[in-house]
Amino acid sequence: MSPTQKALFLNKKFGDLVVEDAPIYKPGPGEILIKIKATSLNPVDWKIQKYGIFIEEYPAILGGDIAGDVEELGEGVDEFRKGDRVFVHGQFVNDRSSFQQYTLALASATARIPPSVSYEQASTLPVVLTVSYVGLYNENPHGFGLTAPVSEETQGIYGGTPIVVLGGASSVGQIVIQLARLSGFSPIITTASLKHTDNLKSLGATAVFDRDLPASELVKEIKKLTNEPIKFVYDSISSNITQETGVELLAPGGQLATVLPVTAKVDKDKSAWLILGMPRLPHNIELVETLYHDKIAGFLEKGIIKPNKVEVLPNGLAGVPDGLARMEADKISGLKLVARPQENL
């Protein structure tokens, strides 16, 4: 194997994305080296470039969604073999991010890709899966504090409890809907462009309302579906408008989860949590490792969780900047953009 690989570097804060050589890393104890076959793009990637957030050391390699083959095993890793198909949530560190041909990961936080799932499909999952799962199942103030559906005994236990997912067609929204179905929530109410209605209902949504419906009208429509108080609203968009809608929908004692900082005024008898889906935050580690290492492959194999639709970008890593520009321009809806780093050769 060559000692170098191709990687897409953000050359400086607010700088340009350029393909350059990078070293191929050596896995340490408990780690694996992954040959990345597919990586998907996320809004945080263009926001890091534009706003200079999260990253302090440059040049930096971005990207958090990793799907590929196990290339090399570190000391003590015995649950994987070279050639195993895997996916994992990366980190904002150059040797653990995804816009490159090889990266490192902890074996304890890595999931197998079932035969029925492609590399491209698997690569749509990690970032959105982690933030969705943490938001639902981590303890306050990191999430709603619900019981995770990791066994038959803890699946389906929220029957008769409504949940609202704002932005159901977003990548996060789609995963939240599916996890809510696994946990038994009913009804599962979501907002989206109505062209996504059939797909969202296939994922578990009970009702899909137009995303432009005023909050007052949405409240009326929800009351037609359930007399139960709305105690859980997951806002996968988290604009100021959607946050205000979420707060208005909540009953006293209710909780709002957001994926961007909370900007709406929150009543004293309600709570709002900013969900940080970073896999190695201390309060996330156990929850995330159990999900990836032990559970998600089975959920995928059984069709309980379905990956997002995919558009594959041309030109490998060199195609990523154009994809990020399309995302920033809000030209992507109902699917994820995926790059194949090995095509950059």
Salt bridges, closest charged atoms under 4 A:
ASP21 OD1 - LYS6 NZ 2.80
GLU31 OE2 - ARG96 NH2 2.38
ASP65 OD2 - LYS336 NZ 3.10
ASP69 OD2 - LYS37 NZ 3.15
GLU71 OE2 - LYS82 NZ 3.87
GLU72 OE2 - LYS26 NZ 2.41
GLU79 OE2 - HIS293 NE2 2.94
ASP84 OD2 - ARG112 NH1 3.00
ASP95 OD1 - ARG96 NE 3.61
GLU120 OE2 - ARG340 NE 2.84
GLU217 OE2 - LYS220 NZ 3.52
GLU221 OE2 - LYS224 NZ 3.28
ASP267 OD2 - LYS270 NZ 3.22
GLU289 OE2 - ARG280 NH1 2.91
ASP294 OD1 - HIS293 ND1 2.77
GLU311 OE2 - ARG326 NH1 2.86
GLU328 OE2 - LYS50 NZ 2.90
GLU343 OE2 - ARG340 NH1 3.30
